[in-house]
Amino acid sequence: MKVSVALAAYNGEKYIAEQLHSILVQLRSDDEVIVSDDNPGGETERIVREMAASDKRIHYFEGPGQGVIKNFEYAISKTTGDIIFLSDQDDVWMPDKVHAITREIKDGAVLVLHNAEVTDESLNITEESFFNHPHEKSGKRKVPAYLNSVFIIILQRQRILSLSFVFLPVRLSPCCL
């Protein structure tokens, strides 16, 4: 199964090289990373194009310039893999992420929603679980939280792309986490 990573970027130069490295070490030679840059012409474009020059799995596209949702939709539209991972521009992937998620898809999952550690910019863990992370300005924890971060959803192309779906906040119940 070919893996595609749809990465939506906007002024992501601070972390994008480290993120791409954390993804690329997990991919096979026929997999791909699609970077849709919603603010082309800056350092993000320079960094990604430089990396793409030495790694054929990286493909740079100028995004639609219409915000994060349209940017992800555009990146997804450029993918060719059987499994599509969505990634924000500042994520660093755990070393076994692609293998673990691919195994779930092969076992019959259509969509995989998984947890993540929350870190500071030096990758020091500040929260063991994204689901426990305070998502309100008040700092009040909500479990489950309104989950509107699409970076933790992995799609299986053949089953999902034939459906219509929109990126909207999803409320999860504790029984489903």
TAGI-V247198 format. One record per pair of residues at least 12 apart in sequence whose ideal C-beta (glycine too) atoms are under 8 Angstrom apart, sorted by sequence separation. I is the first residue (numbers start at 1). J is the second residue. If there is no record, write none. Layout:
i=I j=J
i=I j=J
//
This chain:
i=7 j=19
i=48 j=60
i=63 j=75
i=117 j=129
i=118 j=130
i=131 j=143
i=133 j=145
i=7 j=20
i=20 j=33
i=35 j=48
i=61 j=74
i=85 j=98
i=101 j=114
i=116 j=129
i=117 j=130
i=131 j=144
i=61 j=75
i=72 j=86
i=115 j=129
i=116 j=130
i=131 j=145
i=20 j=35
i=45 j=60
i=115 j=130
i=118 j=133
i=7 j=23
i=85 j=101
i=115 j=131
i=131 j=147
i=45 j=62
i=61 j=78
i=150 j=167
i=5 j=23
i=83 j=101
i=16 j=35
i=59 j=78
i=83 j=102
i=130 j=149
i=148 j=167
i=148 j=168
i=148 j=169
i=5 j=27
i=40 j=62
i=83 j=105
i=130 j=152
i=147 j=169
i=148 j=170
i=35 j=58
i=37 j=60
i=40 j=63
i=94 j=117
i=146 j=169
i=147 j=170
i=3 j=27
i=33 j=57
i=35 j=59
i=37 j=61
i=39 j=63
i=146 j=170
i=147 j=171
i=3 j=28
i=12 j=37
i=32 j=57
i=33 j=58
i=34 j=59
i=35 j=60
i=36 j=61
i=37 j=62
i=38 j=63
i=91 j=116
i=146 j=171
i=147 j=172
i=5 j=31
i=7 j=33
i=9 j=35
i=31 j=57
i=32 j=58
i=33 j=59
i=35 j=61
i=36 j=62
i=37 j=63
i=38 j=64
i=39 j=65
i=4 j=31
i=5 j=32
i=7 j=34
i=9 j=36
i=10 j=37
i=32 j=59
i=34 j=61
i=36 j=63
i=38 j=65
i=92 j=119
i=144 j=171
i=2 j=30
i=3 j=31
i=4 j=32
i=5 j=33
i=6 j=34
i=7 j=35
i=8 j=36
i=9 j=37
i=10 j=38
i=11 j=39
i=16 j=44
i=20 j=48
i=29 j=57
i=36 j=64
i=38 j=66
i=144 j=172
i=2 j=31
i=3 j=32
i=4 j=33
i=5 j=34
i=7 j=36
i=9 j=38
i=10 j=39
i=13 j=42
i=38 j=67
i=144 j=173
i=2 j=32
i=4 j=34
i=6 j=36
i=8 j=38
i=9 j=39
i=13 j=43
i=17 j=47
i=27 j=57
i=38 j=68
i=144 j=174
i=11 j=42
i=13 j=44
i=16 j=47
i=20 j=51
i=24 j=55
i=92 j=123
i=143 j=174
i=12 j=44
i=16 j=48
i=144 j=176
i=11 j=44
i=13 j=46
i=24 j=57
i=38 j=71
i=144 j=177
i=10 j=44
i=13 j=47
i=17 j=51
i=24 j=58
i=113 j=147
i=143 j=177
i=9 j=44
i=36 j=71
i=116 j=151
i=36 j=72
i=116 j=152
i=115 j=152
i=20 j=58
i=36 j=74
i=114 j=152
i=9 j=48
i=36 j=75
i=113 j=152
i=35 j=75
i=113 j=153
i=114 j=154
i=34 j=75
i=112 j=153
i=36 j=78
i=111 j=153
i=112 j=154
i=111 j=154
i=34 j=78
i=111 j=155
i=34 j=79
i=44 j=89
i=110 j=155
i=111 j=156
i=110 j=156
i=131 j=177
i=32 j=79
i=109 j=156
i=32 j=80
i=32 j=81
i=105 j=154
i=110 j=159
i=111 j=160
i=31 j=81
i=110 j=160
i=105 j=156
i=10 j=63
i=101 j=154
i=9 j=63
i=8 j=63
i=10 j=68
i=8 j=68
i=91 j=151
i=10 j=71
i=88 j=149
i=9 j=71
i=88 j=150
i=8 j=71
i=88 j=151
i=8 j=72
i=23 j=87
i=86 j=150
i=87 j=151
i=86 j=151
i=6 j=72
i=86 j=152
i=8 j=75
i=26 j=93
i=86 j=153
i=7 j=75
i=19 j=87
i=86 j=154
i=6 j=75
i=22 j=91
i=26 j=95
i=85 j=154
i=86 j=155
i=6 j=76
i=19 j=89
i=22 j=92
i=23 j=93
i=25 j=95
i=26 j=96
i=84 j=154
i=19 j=90
i=22 j=93
i=26 j=97
i=27 j=98
i=83 j=154
i=84 j=155
i=6 j=78
i=19 j=91
i=26 j=98
i=83 j=155
i=84 j=156
i=6 j=79
i=16 j=89
i=19 j=92
i=22 j=95
i=26 j=99
i=83 j=156
i=84 j=157
i=15 j=89
i=16 j=90
i=18 j=92
i=19 j=93
i=82 j=156
i=83 j=157
i=4 j=79
i=15 j=90
i=23 j=98
i=82 j=157
i=4 j=80
i=14 j=90
i=81 j=157
i=82 j=158
i=84 j=160
i=4 j=81
i=12 j=89
i=15 j=92
i=2 j=80
i=3 j=81
i=6 j=84
i=8 j=86
i=12 j=90
i=72 j=150
i=79 j=157
i=2 j=81
i=3 j=82
i=4 j=83
i=5 j=84
i=6 j=85
i=8 j=87
i=10 j=89
i=76 j=155
i=1 j=81
i=2 j=82
i=3 j=83
i=4 j=84
i=5 j=85
i=6 j=86
i=7 j=87
i=8 j=88
i=9 j=89
i=1 j=82
i=2 j=83
i=4 j=85
i=5 j=86
i=6 j=87
i=7 j=88
i=8 j=89
i=1 j=83
i=3 j=85
i=5 j=87
i=7 j=89
i=73 j=167
i=3 j=98
i=72 j=167
i=69 j=167
i=3 j=102
i=1 j=102
i=1 j=105
i=1 j=106
i=15 j=121
i=14 j=121
i=4 j=157
//
